[in-house]
């Protein structure tokens, strides 16, 4: 097994911010306001994310 040369993190971890239920509700409502659940949008992004080049292992 090859040894990985991963970086050493020297900073303190970020403090975890807990959301109250009111803040979480505002977050969810904001996301629902600016996202759509229409079939047209979903199909557009599905086609856009599709891979068009075949992948072959040799």
C-alpha distance matrix in Angstrom:
0.0 3.8 6.5 9.2 12.7 14.8 18.6 20.4 23.3 26.3 29.0 30.4 29.5 32.3 35.0 35.1 38.3 39.7 42.2 45.4 46.5 49.0 46.4 44.1 47.0 47.9 44.3 44.4 47.9 46.9 44.0 46.3 49.0 46.9 44.9 46.5 45.8 47.8 46.7 47.4 45.0 42.3 42.7 42.7 39.4 37.9 39.1 37.9 34.3 34.1 32.0 34.4 32.0 30.5 26.8 25.9 22.6 23.3
3.8 0.0 3.8 6.3 9.5 12.1 15.8 17.9 21.0 24.1 26.9 28.6 28.0 30.7 33.7 34.0 37.2 39.0 41.4 44.8 46.1 48.4 45.6 43.4 46.5 47.0 43.4 43.7 47.1 45.9 43.1 45.6 48.0 45.7 43.9 45.7 45.4 47.3 46.4 46.8 44.2 41.8 42.2 41.9 38.5 37.3 38.3 36.8 33.4 33.5 31.3 33.5 31.2 30.1 26.4 25.7 22.7 23.3
6.5 3.8 0.0 3.8 6.6 9.2 12.7 14.5 17.7 20.6 23.6 25.4 25.0 28.0 31.0 31.6 34.9 36.9 39.5 42.9 44.4 46.7 43.9 41.9 45.1 45.6 42.0 42.7 46.1 44.8 42.2 44.9 47.2 45.0 43.5 45.6 45.4 47.6 46.9 47.4 44.6 42.3 43.0 42.6 39.0 38.1 39.4 37.7 34.2 34.7 32.8 35.2 33.1 32.3 28.8 28.5 25.6 26.5
9.2 6.3 3.8 0.0 3.8 5.8 9.5 11.8 14.8 18.0 20.7 22.6 22.1 24.8 28.0 28.7 31.8 33.9 36.5 40.0 41.5 43.6 40.7 38.8 42.0 42.3 38.7 39.4 42.8 41.3 38.8 41.6 43.9 41.6 40.2 42.4 42.4 44.6 44.1 44.5 41.6 39.4 40.2 39.6 36.0 35.4 36.7 34.8 31.4 32.2 30.4 33.0 31.1 30.7 27.3 27.5 25.1 26.3
12.7 9.5 6.6 3.8 0.0 3.8 6.7 9.3 12.6 15.5 18.3 20.8 20.8 23.5 26.8 27.9 31.1 33.5 36.1 39.7 41.5 43.4 40.3 38.7 42.0 42.0 38.5 39.6 42.8 41.1 38.8 41.8 43.8 41.4 40.4 42.8 43.2 45.4 45.2 45.3 42.2 40.3 41.3 40.4 36.8 36.5 37.8 35.5 32.4 33.5 31.7 34.3 32.5 32.5 29.3 29.7 27.5 28.6
14.8 12.1 9.2 5.8 3.8 0.0 3.8 6.6 9.3 12.6 15.1 17.3 17.1 19.7 23.1 24.1 27.3 29.8 32.3 35.9 37.8 39.6 36.5 35.1 38.4 38.4 34.9 36.1 39.4 37.7 35.5 38.6 40.6 38.4 37.4 40.0 40.4 42.8 42.8 43.1 39.9 38.0 39.3 38.4 34.7 34.7 36.2 33.9 30.7 32.2 30.9 33.6 32.3 32.5 29.4 30.3 28.4 29.9
18.6 15.8 12.7 9.5 6.7 3.8 0.0 3.8 6.3 9.4 11.9 14.5 14.8 17.4 20.9 22.4 25.5 28.3 31.0 34.6 36.7 38.4 35.1 34.0 37.4 37.1 33.8 35.3 38.5 36.6 34.7 38.0 39.8 37.6 37.0 39.8 40.6 43.1 43.4 43.5 40.2 38.6 40.1 39.0 35.3 35.6 37.2 34.6 31.7 33.5 32.4 35.2 34.1 34.7 31.8 33.0 31.3 33.0
20.4 17.9 14.5 11.8 9.3 6.6 3.8 0.0 3.8 6.2 9.3 11.8 12.7 15.7 19.0 20.9 24.2 27.1 30.0 33.6 36.0 37.7 34.5 33.6 37.2 37.0 33.8 35.6 38.8 37.1 35.5 38.9 40.6 38.7 38.3 41.3 42.1 44.8 45.3 45.7 42.2 40.6 42.4 41.4 37.7 38.1 39.9 37.4 34.4 36.4 35.5 38.5 37.5 38.0 35.2 36.4 34.7 36.4
23.3 21.0 17.7 14.8 12.6 9.3 6.3 3.8 0.0 3.8 5.9 8.3 9.1 12.0 15.4 17.5 20.7 23.7 26.6 30.2 32.7 34.3 31.1 30.5 34.1 33.8 30.7 32.7 35.9 34.1 32.8 36.2 37.9 36.1 36.0 39.1 40.1 42.9 43.7 44.1 40.6 39.1 41.2 40.2 36.4 37.1 39.1 36.6 33.8 36.0 35.5 38.6 38.0 38.7 36.1 37.7 36.3 38.3
26.3 24.1 20.6 18.0 15.5 12.6 9.4 6.2 3.8 0.0 3.8 6.7 9.0 12.0 15.1 17.8 21.0 24.1 27.2 30.6 33.5 34.9 31.8 31.5 35.2 34.8 32.0 34.3 37.3 35.5 34.6 38.1 39.6 38.0 38.1 41.4 42.6 45.5 46.5 46.9 43.2 42.0 44.2 43.1 39.4 40.3 42.3 39.7 37.0 39.4 39.0 42.1 41.5 42.4 39.8 41.4 40.0 41.9
29.0 26.9 23.6 20.7 18.3 15.1 11.9 9.3 5.9 3.8 0.0 3.8 6.4 8.7 11.8 14.8 17.7 21.0 24.0 27.4 30.4 31.6 28.4 28.4 32.1 31.5 28.9 31.4 34.3 32.5 31.8 35.4 36.7 35.3 35.7 39.1 40.4 43.5 44.7 45.1 41.4 40.4 42.8 41.6 38.0 39.2 41.3 38.6 36.1 38.9 38.8 41.9 41.7 42.8 40.5 42.3 41.2 43.4
30.4 28.6 25.4 22.6 20.8 17.3 14.5 11.8 8.3 6.7 3.8 0.0 3.8 6.4 8.7 11.8 14.9 18.1 21.3 24.5 27.6 29.0 26.1 26.1 29.9 29.6 27.2 29.7 32.6 31.2 30.6 34.1 35.6 34.5 35.0 38.4 39.6 42.8 44.2 44.9 41.2 40.1 42.7 41.8 38.2 39.3 41.8 39.3 36.8 39.5 39.8 43.1 43.1 44.0 41.8 43.7 42.7 45.1
29.5 28.0 25.0 22.1 20.8 17.1 14.8 12.7 9.1 9.0 6.4 3.8 0.0 3.8 6.4 8.8 12.1 15.1 18.3 21.7 24.5 26.1 23.2 22.9 26.7 26.6 24.0 26.3 29.4 28.1 27.4 30.8 32.5 31.5 31.8 35.1 36.1 39.4 40.8 41.6 38.0 36.7 39.4 38.8 35.1 36.2 38.8 36.4 33.9 36.6 37.1 40.5 40.7 41.6 39.4 41.5 40.6 43.2
32.3 30.7 28.0 24.8 23.5 19.7 17.4 15.7 12.0 12.0 8.7 6.4 3.8 0.0 3.8 6.3 9.0 12.4 15.3 18.7 21.7 22.9 19.8 19.9 23.6 23.2 20.8 23.3 26.3 24.8 24.4 27.9 29.4 28.5 29.0 32.4 33.7 37.1 38.7 39.4 35.8 34.8 37.7 36.9 33.4 34.7 37.4 35.0 32.7 35.7 36.5 39.9 40.4 41.6 39.7 42.0 41.5 44.3
35.0 33.7 31.0 28.0 26.8 23.1 20.9 19.0 15.4 15.1 11.8 8.7 6.4 3.8 0.0 3.8 6.3 9.5 12.7 15.8 19.0 20.4 17.6 17.9 21.7 21.5 19.5 22.2 25.0 24.0 24.0 27.3 28.8 28.4 29.1 32.5 33.7 37.2 39.1 40.1 36.5 35.5 38.6 38.1 34.6 36.0 38.9 36.7 34.5 37.6 38.6 42.1 42.9 44.0 42.2 44.6 44.2 47.1
35.1 34.0 31.6 28.7 27.9 24.1 22.4 20.9 17.5 17.8 14.8 11.8 8.8 6.3 3.8 0.0 3.8 6.3 9.7 12.9 15.8 17.5 14.9 14.7 18.5 18.8 16.8 19.1 22.2 21.5 21.4 24.4 26.3 26.1 26.6 29.8 30.8 34.4 36.3 37.5 34.1 32.9 36.2 35.9 32.5 33.7 36.8 34.9 32.7 35.7 37.0 40.6 41.5 42.5 40.9 43.4 43.1 46.2
38.3 37.2 34.9 31.8 31.1 27.3 25.5 24.2 20.7 21.0 17.7 14.9 12.1 9.0 6.3 3.8 0.0 3.8 6.5 9.7 12.8 14.1 11.4 11.7 15.4 15.5 13.8 16.5 19.2 18.6 18.9 22.0 23.5 23.7 24.5 27.8 29.1 32.6 34.8 36.0 32.6 31.8 35.2 34.9 31.7 33.2 36.4 34.5 32.6 35.8 37.4 40.9 42.2 43.4 42.1 44.8 44.8 48.0
39.7 39.0 36.9 33.9 33.5 29.8 28.3 27.1 23.7 24.1 21.0 18.1 15.1 12.4 9.5 6.3 3.8 0.0 3.8 6.6 9.6 11.5 9.5 9.4 13.1 13.9 12.7 14.9 17.7 17.9 18.3 20.8 22.7 23.3 24.0 27.1 28.0 31.7 33.9 35.5 32.3 31.3 34.8 34.9 31.8 33.2 36.5 35.0 33.1 36.2 38.1 41.7 43.1 44.2 42.9 45.7 45.8 49.1
42.2 41.4 39.5 36.5 36.1 32.3 31.0 30.0 26.6 27.2 24.0 21.3 18.3 15.3 12.7 9.7 6.5 3.8 0.0 3.8 6.4 7.9 5.8 5.9 9.5 10.3 9.6 11.8 14.3 14.7 15.5 17.8 19.5 20.5 21.4 24.4 25.4 29.1 31.6 33.2 30.1 29.4 33.0 33.1 30.3 31.9 35.2 33.8 32.2 35.4 37.6 41.1 42.9 44.1 43.1 46.1 46.5 49.9
45.4 44.8 42.9 40.0 39.7 35.9 34.6 33.6 30.2 30.6 27.4 24.5 21.7 18.7 15.8 12.9 9.7 6.6 3.8 0.0 3.8 5.4 5.2 6.1 8.6 10.0 10.6 12.3 14.2 15.4 16.7 18.4 20.0 21.7 22.7 25.4 26.3 30.0 32.6 34.4 31.5 30.9 34.7 34.9 32.4 33.9 37.4 36.2 34.8 37.9 40.3 43.8 45.7 46.9 46.0 49.0 49.5 53.0
46.5 46.1 44.4 41.5 41.5 37.8 36.7 36.0 32.7 33.5 30.4 27.6 24.5 21.7 19.0 15.8 12.8 9.6 6.4 3.8 0.0 3.8 5.5 5.0 6.0 8.6 9.7 10.4 12.1 14.1 15.3 16.3 18.1 20.2 21.0 23.3 23.9 27.5 30.2 32.2 29.7 29.0 32.7 33.3 31.0 32.4 36.0 35.1 33.8 36.8 39.5 42.9 45.0 46.1 45.5 48.5 49.2 52.8
49.0 48.4 46.7 43.6 43.4 39.6 38.4 37.7 34.3 34.9 31.6 29.0 26.1 22.9 20.4 17.5 14.1 11.5 7.9 5.4 3.8 0.0 3.8 5.4 5.1 6.3 8.7 10.0 10.6 12.3 14.4 15.4 16.4 18.8 20.1 22.6 23.7 27.1 30.1 31.9 29.3 29.1 32.9 33.2 31.1 32.9 36.3 35.3 34.3 37.5 40.3 43.6 45.9 47.2 46.8 50.0 50.9 54.5
46.4 45.6 43.9 40.7 40.3 36.5 35.1 34.5 31.1 31.8 28.4 26.1 23.2 19.8 17.6 14.9 11.4 9.5 5.8 5.2 5.5 3.8 0.0 3.8 5.4 5.1 6.2 8.7 9.9 10.5 12.5 14.3 15.3 17.0 18.5 21.4 22.8 26.3 29.3 30.7 27.8 27.6 31.4 31.4 29.1 31.1 34.3 33.0 32.0 35.3 37.9 41.2 43.4 44.9 44.4 47.6 48.5 51.9
44.1 43.4 41.9 38.8 38.7 35.1 34.0 33.6 30.5 31.5 28.4 26.1 22.9 19.9 17.9 14.7 11.7 9.4 5.9 6.1 5.0 5.4 3.8 0.0 3.8 5.4 5.0 6.2 8.6 9.8 10.7 12.4 14.2 15.8 16.6 19.2 20.2 23.9 26.6 28.3 25.4 24.9 28.7 28.9 26.6 28.2 31.6 30.5 29.3 32.5 35.2 38.5 40.7 42.0 41.5 44.6 45.5 49.1
47.0 46.5 45.1 42.0 42.0 38.4 37.4 37.2 34.1 35.2 32.1 29.9 26.7 23.6 21.7 18.5 15.4 13.1 9.5 8.6 6.0 5.1 5.4 3.8 0.0 3.8 5.4 5.1 6.1 8.5 9.9 10.5 12.1 14.5 15.4 17.7 18.6 22.1 25.1 26.8 24.3 24.0 27.9 28.3 26.4 28.1 31.4 30.6 29.8 32.9 35.9 39.0 41.5 42.9 42.7 45.9 47.1 50.7
47.9 47.0 45.6 42.3 42.0 38.4 37.1 37.0 33.8 34.8 31.5 29.6 26.6 23.2 21.5 18.8 15.5 13.9 10.3 10.0 8.6 6.3 5.1 5.4 3.8 0.0 3.8 5.5 5.2 6.0 8.6 9.9 10.4 12.6 14.3 17.0 18.7 22.0 25.2 26.5 23.7 24.0 27.8 27.7 25.8 28.0 31.1 30.0 29.5 32.8 35.7 38.7 41.2 42.9 42.9 46.2 47.5 51.0
44.3 43.4 42.0 38.7 38.5 34.9 33.8 33.8 30.7 32.0 28.9 27.2 24.0 20.8 19.5 16.8 13.8 12.7 9.6 10.6 9.7 8.7 6.2 5.0 5.4 3.8 0.0 3.8 5.5 5.2 6.3 8.7 10.0 11.1 12.4 15.5 17.1 20.6 23.5 24.7 21.7 21.6 25.4 25.2 23.0 25.1 28.3 27.0 26.2 29.6 32.3 35.5 37.8 39.5 39.3 42.7 43.8 47.3
44.4 43.7 42.7 39.4 39.6 36.1 35.3 35.6 32.7 34.3 31.4 29.7 26.3 23.3 22.2 19.1 16.5 14.9 11.8 12.3 10.4 10.0 8.7 6.2 5.1 5.5 3.8 0.0 3.8 5.4 5.2 6.2 8.6 10.2 10.6 13.1 14.1 17.7 20.6 22.2 19.4 19.1 23.0 23.2 21.2 23.1 26.4 25.5 24.8 27.9 30.9 34.0 36.6 38.1 38.0 41.4 42.7 46.3
47.9 47.1 46.1 42.8 42.8 39.4 38.5 38.8 35.9 37.3 34.3 32.6 29.4 26.3 25.0 22.2 19.2 17.7 14.3 14.2 12.1 10.6 9.9 8.6 6.1 5.2 5.5 3.8 0.0 3.8 5.4 5.1 6.1 8.8 10.0 12.2 13.8 17.0 20.3 21.6 19.1 19.5 23.3 23.4 21.9 24.1 27.2 26.4 26.2 29.3 32.5 35.4 38.2 39.9 40.1 43.6 45.2 48.8
46.9 45.9 44.8 41.3 41.1 37.7 36.6 37.1 34.1 35.5 32.5 31.2 28.1 24.8 24.0 21.5 18.6 17.9 14.7 15.4 14.1 12.3 10.5 9.8 8.5 6.0 5.2 5.4 3.8 0.0 3.8 5.5 5.1 6.6 8.8 11.8 14.2 17.2 20.4 21.2 18.3 19.0 22.7 22.3 20.7 23.2 26.0 24.8 24.7 28.1 31.1 33.9 36.6 38.6 38.9 42.5 44.1 47.6
44.0 43.1 42.2 38.8 38.8 35.5 34.7 35.5 32.8 34.6 31.8 30.6 27.4 24.4 24.0 21.4 18.9 18.3 15.5 16.7 15.3 14.4 12.5 10.7 9.9 8.6 6.3 5.2 5.4 3.8 0.0 3.8 5.4 5.4 6.1 9.3 11.4 14.6 17.6 18.5 15.4 15.7 19.4 19.1 17.2 19.6 22.6 21.4 21.2 24.5 27.5 30.4 33.1 35.0 35.3 38.8 40.4 43.9
46.3 45.6 44.9 41.6 41.8 38.6 38.0 38.9 36.2 38.1 35.4 34.1 30.8 27.9 27.3 24.4 22.0 20.8 17.8 18.4 16.3 15.4 14.3 12.4 10.5 9.9 8.7 6.2 5.1 5.5 3.8 0.0 3.8 5.5 5.3 7.2 8.9 12.1 15.4 16.6 14.1 14.5 18.3 18.4 17.1 19.3 22.3 21.7 21.7 24.8 28.1 30.8 33.8 35.5 36.1 39.7 41.5 45.1
49.0 48.0 47.2 43.9 43.8 40.6 39.8 40.6 37.9 39.6 36.7 35.6 32.5 29.4 28.8 26.3 23.5 22.7 19.5 20.0 18.1 16.4 15.3 14.2 12.1 10.4 10.0 8.6 6.1 5.1 5.4 3.8 0.0 3.8 5.8 7.8 10.5 13.0 16.5 17.1 14.6 16.0 19.5 19.1 18.3 20.9 23.5 22.6 23.2 26.4 29.7 32.1 35.2 37.3 38.1 41.7 43.7 47.2
46.9 45.7 45.0 41.6 41.4 38.4 37.6 38.7 36.1 38.0 35.3 34.5 31.5 28.5 28.4 26.1 23.7 23.3 20.5 21.7 20.2 18.8 17.0 15.8 14.5 12.6 11.1 10.2 8.8 6.6 5.4 5.5 3.8 0.0 3.8 6.7 10.1 12.3 15.5 15.5 12.5 14.1 17.4 16.5 15.4 18.4 20.8 19.5 20.2 23.6 26.8 29.1 32.1 34.4 35.2 38.9 40.9 44.4
44.9 43.9 43.5 40.2 40.4 37.4 37.0 38.3 36.0 38.1 35.7 35.0 31.8 29.0 29.1 26.6 24.5 24.0 21.4 22.7 21.0 20.1 18.5 16.6 15.4 14.3 12.4 10.6 10.0 8.8 6.1 5.3 5.8 3.8 0.0 3.8 6.8 9.3 12.2 12.6 9.5 10.5 14.1 13.6 12.5 15.1 17.7 16.9 17.4 20.6 23.9 26.3 29.4 31.5 32.3 36.0 38.1 41.6
46.5 45.7 45.6 42.4 42.8 40.0 39.8 41.3 39.1 41.4 39.1 38.4 35.1 32.4 32.5 29.8 27.8 27.1 24.4 25.4 23.3 22.6 21.4 19.2 17.7 17.0 15.5 13.1 12.2 11.8 9.3 7.2 7.8 6.7 3.8 0.0 3.8 5.6 8.9 9.5 7.2 8.4 11.8 11.9 11.7 14.0 16.4 16.3 17.2 19.9 23.5 25.7 29.0 31.0 32.1 35.8 38.1 41.7
45.8 45.4 45.4 42.4 43.2 40.4 40.6 42.1 40.1 42.6 40.4 39.6 36.1 33.7 33.7 30.8 29.1 28.0 25.4 26.3 23.9 23.7 22.8 20.2 18.6 18.7 17.1 14.1 13.8 14.2 11.4 8.9 10.5 10.1 6.8 3.8 0.0 3.8 6.5 8.6 7.1 7.0 10.4 11.7 11.5 12.9 15.7 16.3 16.9 19.1 22.8 25.1 28.4 29.9 31.1 34.7 37.0 40.6
47.8 47.3 47.6 44.6 45.4 42.8 43.1 44.8 42.9 45.5 43.5 42.8 39.4 37.1 37.2 34.4 32.6 31.7 29.1 30.0 27.5 27.1 26.3 23.9 22.1 22.0 20.6 17.7 17.0 17.2 14.6 12.1 13.0 12.3 9.3 5.6 3.8 0.0 3.8 5.4 5.5 6.3 8.7 10.1 11.2 12.4 14.5 15.6 16.9 18.7 22.5 24.2 27.8 29.4 31.0 34.6 37.2 40.7
46.7 46.4 46.9 44.1 45.2 42.8 43.4 45.3 43.7 46.5 44.7 44.2 40.8 38.7 39.1 36.3 34.8 33.9 31.6 32.6 30.2 30.1 29.3 26.6 25.1 25.2 23.5 20.6 20.3 20.4 17.6 15.4 16.5 15.5 12.2 8.9 6.5 3.8 0.0 3.8 5.5 5.0 6.0 8.5 10.1 10.3 12.1 14.0 15.3 16.4 20.2 21.7 25.3 26.7 28.5 32.0 34.8 38.2
47.4 46.8 47.4 44.5 45.3 43.1 43.5 45.7 44.1 46.9 45.1 44.9 41.6 39.4 40.1 37.5 36.0 35.5 33.2 34.4 32.2 31.9 30.7 28.3 26.8 26.5 24.7 22.2 21.6 21.2 18.5 16.6 17.1 15.5 12.6 9.5 8.6 5.4 3.8 0.0 3.8 5.5 5.3 6.2 8.8 9.9 10.7 12.3 14.4 15.6 19.3 20.3 24.1 25.9 28.1 31.6 34.6 37.9
45.0 44.2 44.6 41.6 42.2 39.9 40.2 42.2 40.6 43.2 41.4 41.2 38.0 35.8 36.5 34.1 32.6 32.3 30.1 31.5 29.7 29.3 27.8 25.4 24.3 23.7 21.7 19.4 19.1 18.3 15.4 14.1 14.6 12.5 9.5 7.2 7.1 5.5 5.5 3.8 0.0 3.8 5.5 5.0 6.4 8.6 10.0 10.5 12.4 14.4 18.1 19.6 23.2 25.3 27.0 30.7 33.5 36.8
42.3 41.8 42.3 39.4 40.3 38.0 38.6 40.6 39.1 42.0 40.4 40.1 36.7 34.8 35.5 32.9 31.8 31.3 29.4 30.9 29.0 29.1 27.6 24.9 24.0 24.0 21.6 19.1 19.5 19.0 15.7 14.5 16.0 14.1 10.5 8.4 7.0 6.3 5.0 5.5 3.8 0.0 3.8 5.5 5.4 6.1 8.7 9.9 10.7 12.4 16.2 18.2 21.6 23.3 24.8 28.3 31.0 34.4
42.7 42.2 43.0 40.2 41.3 39.3 40.1 42.4 41.2 44.2 42.8 42.7 39.4 37.7 38.6 36.2 35.2 34.8 33.0 34.7 32.7 32.9 31.4 28.7 27.9 27.8 25.4 23.0 23.3 22.7 19.4 18.3 19.5 17.4 14.1 11.8 10.4 8.7 6.0 5.3 5.5 3.8 0.0 3.8 5.5 4.9 6.1 8.4 9.9 10.6 14.3 15.7 19.3 20.9 22.9 26.4 29.3 32.7
42.7 41.9 42.6 39.6 40.4 38.4 39.0 41.4 40.2 43.1 41.6 41.8 38.8 36.9 38.1 35.9 34.9 34.9 33.1 34.9 33.3 33.2 31.4 28.9 28.3 27.7 25.2 23.2 23.4 22.3 19.1 18.4 19.1 16.5 13.6 11.9 11.7 10.1 8.5 6.2 5.0 5.5 3.8 0.0 3.8 5.5 5.4 6.1 8.7 10.2 13.7 14.8 18.5 20.7 22.8 26.4 29.4 32.6
39.4 38.5 39.0 36.0 36.8 34.7 35.3 37.7 36.4 39.4 38.0 38.2 35.1 33.4 34.6 32.5 31.7 31.8 30.3 32.4 31.0 31.1 29.1 26.6 26.4 25.8 23.0 21.2 21.9 20.7 17.2 17.1 18.3 15.4 12.5 11.7 11.5 11.2 10.1 8.8 6.4 5.4 5.5 3.8 0.0 3.8 5.4 4.8 6.1 8.6 12.1 14.1 17.4 19.6 21.1 24.8 27.5 30.8
37.9 37.3 38.1 35.4 36.5 34.7 35.6 38.1 37.1 40.3 39.2 39.3 36.2 34.7 36.0 33.7 33.2 33.2 31.9 33.9 32.4 32.9 31.1 28.2 28.1 28.0 25.1 23.1 24.1 23.2 19.6 19.3 20.9 18.4 15.1 14.0 12.9 12.4 10.3 9.9 8.6 6.1 4.9 5.5 3.8 0.0 3.8 5.4 5.3 6.3 10.1 12.3 15.6 17.1 18.7 22.3 25.0 28.4
39.1 38.3 39.4 36.7 37.8 36.2 37.2 39.9 39.1 42.3 41.3 41.8 38.8 37.4 38.9 36.8 36.4 36.5 35.2 37.4 36.0 36.3 34.3 31.6 31.4 31.1 28.3 26.4 27.2 26.0 22.6 22.3 23.5 20.8 17.7 16.4 15.7 14.5 12.1 10.7 10.0 8.7 6.1 5.4 5.4 3.8 0.0 3.8 5.5 5.2 8.7 9.7 13.4 15.4 17.6 21.2 24.3 27.4
37.9 36.8 37.7 34.8 35.5 33.9 34.6 37.4 36.6 39.7 38.6 39.3 36.4 35.0 36.7 34.9 34.5 35.0 33.8 36.2 35.1 35.3 33.0 30.5 30.6 30.0 27.0 25.5 26.4 24.8 21.4 21.7 22.6 19.5 16.9 16.3 16.3 15.6 14.0 12.3 10.5 9.9 8.4 6.1 4.8 5.4 3.8 0.0 3.8 5.6 8.4 9.8 13.1 15.7 17.6 21.3 24.2 27.3
34.3 33.4 34.2 31.4 32.4 30.7 31.7 34.4 33.8 37.0 36.1 36.8 33.9 32.7 34.5 32.7 32.6 33.1 32.2 34.8 33.8 34.3 32.0 29.3 29.8 29.5 26.2 24.8 26.2 24.7 21.2 21.7 23.2 20.2 17.4 17.2 16.9 16.9 15.3 14.4 12.4 10.7 9.9 8.7 6.1 5.3 5.5 3.8 0.0 3.8 6.5 9.3 12.1 14.2 15.3 19.1 21.6 24.9
34.1 33.5 34.7 32.2 33.5 32.2 33.5 36.4 36.0 39.4 38.9 39.5 36.6 35.7 37.6 35.7 35.8 36.2 35.4 37.9 36.8 37.5 35.3 32.5 32.9 32.8 29.6 27.9 29.3 28.1 24.5 24.8 26.4 23.6 20.6 19.9 19.1 18.7 16.4 15.6 14.4 12.4 10.6 10.2 8.6 6.3 5.2 5.6 3.8 0.0 3.8 6.4 9.3 11.0 12.6 16.3 19.2 22.5
32.0 31.3 32.8 30.4 31.7 30.9 32.4 35.5 35.5 39.0 38.8 39.8 37.1 36.5 38.6 37.0 37.4 38.1 37.6 40.3 39.5 40.3 37.9 35.2 35.9 35.7 32.3 30.9 32.5 31.1 27.5 28.1 29.7 26.8 23.9 23.5 22.8 22.5 20.2 19.3 18.1 16.2 14.3 13.7 12.1 10.1 8.7 8.4 6.5 3.8 0.0 3.8 5.8 7.7 9.2 13.0 15.9 19.0
34.4 33.5 35.2 33.0 34.3 33.6 35.2 38.5 38.6 42.1 41.9 43.1 40.5 39.9 42.1 40.6 40.9 41.7 41.1 43.8 42.9 43.6 41.2 38.5 39.0 38.7 35.5 34.0 35.4 33.9 30.4 30.8 32.1 29.1 26.3 25.7 25.1 24.2 21.7 20.3 19.6 18.2 15.7 14.8 14.1 12.3 9.7 9.8 9.3 6.4 3.8 0.0 3.8 6.6 9.4 12.8 16.2 18.8
32.0 31.2 33.1 31.1 32.5 32.3 34.1 37.5 38.0 41.5 41.7 43.1 40.7 40.4 42.9 41.5 42.2 43.1 42.9 45.7 45.0 45.9 43.4 40.7 41.5 41.2 37.8 36.6 38.2 36.6 33.1 33.8 35.2 32.1 29.4 29.0 28.4 27.8 25.3 24.1 23.2 21.6 19.3 18.5 17.4 15.6 13.4 13.1 12.1 9.3 5.8 3.8 0.0 3.8 6.5 9.6 13.0 15.3
30.5 30.1 32.3 30.7 32.5 32.5 34.7 38.0 38.7 42.4 42.8 44.0 41.6 41.6 44.0 42.5 43.4 44.2 44.1 46.9 46.1 47.2 44.9 42.0 42.9 42.9 39.5 38.1 39.9 38.6 35.0 35.5 37.3 34.4 31.5 31.0 29.9 29.4 26.7 25.9 25.3 23.3 20.9 20.7 19.6 17.1 15.4 15.7 14.2 11.0 7.7 6.6 3.8 0.0 3.8 6.5 10.1 12.6
26.8 26.4 28.8 27.3 29.3 29.4 31.8 35.2 36.1 39.8 40.5 41.8 39.4 39.7 42.2 40.9 42.1 42.9 43.1 46.0 45.5 46.8 44.4 41.5 42.7 42.9 39.3 38.0 40.1 38.9 35.3 36.1 38.1 35.2 32.3 32.1 31.1 31.0 28.5 28.1 27.0 24.8 22.9 22.8 21.1 18.7 17.6 17.6 15.3 12.6 9.2 9.4 6.5 3.8 0.0 3.8 6.9 9.8
25.9 25.7 28.5 27.5 29.7 30.3 33.0 36.4 37.7 41.4 42.3 43.7 41.5 42.0 44.6 43.4 44.8 45.7 46.1 49.0 48.5 50.0 47.6 44.6 45.9 46.2 42.7 41.4 43.6 42.5 38.8 39.7 41.7 38.9 36.0 35.8 34.7 34.6 32.0 31.6 30.7 28.3 26.4 26.4 24.8 22.3 21.2 21.3 19.1 16.3 13.0 12.8 9.6 6.5 3.8 0.0 3.8 6.4
22.6 22.7 25.6 25.1 27.5 28.4 31.3 34.7 36.3 40.0 41.2 42.7 40.6 41.5 44.2 43.1 44.8 45.8 46.5 49.5 49.2 50.9 48.5 45.5 47.1 47.5 43.8 42.7 45.2 44.1 40.4 41.5 43.7 40.9 38.1 38.1 37.0 37.2 34.8 34.6 33.5 31.0 29.3 29.4 27.5 25.0 24.3 24.2 21.6 19.2 15.9 16.2 13.0 10.1 6.9 3.8 0.0 3.8
23.3 23.3 26.5 26.3 28.6 29.9 33.0 36.4 38.3 41.9 43.4 45.1 43.2 44.3 47.1 46.2 48.0 49.1 49.9 53.0 52.8 54.5 51.9 49.1 50.7 51.0 47.3 46.3 48.8 47.6 43.9 45.1 47.2 44.4 41.6 41.7 40.6 40.7 38.2 37.9 36.8 34.4 32.7 32.6 30.8 28.4 27.4 27.3 24.9 22.5 19.0 18.8 15.3 12.6 9.8 6.4 3.8 0.0
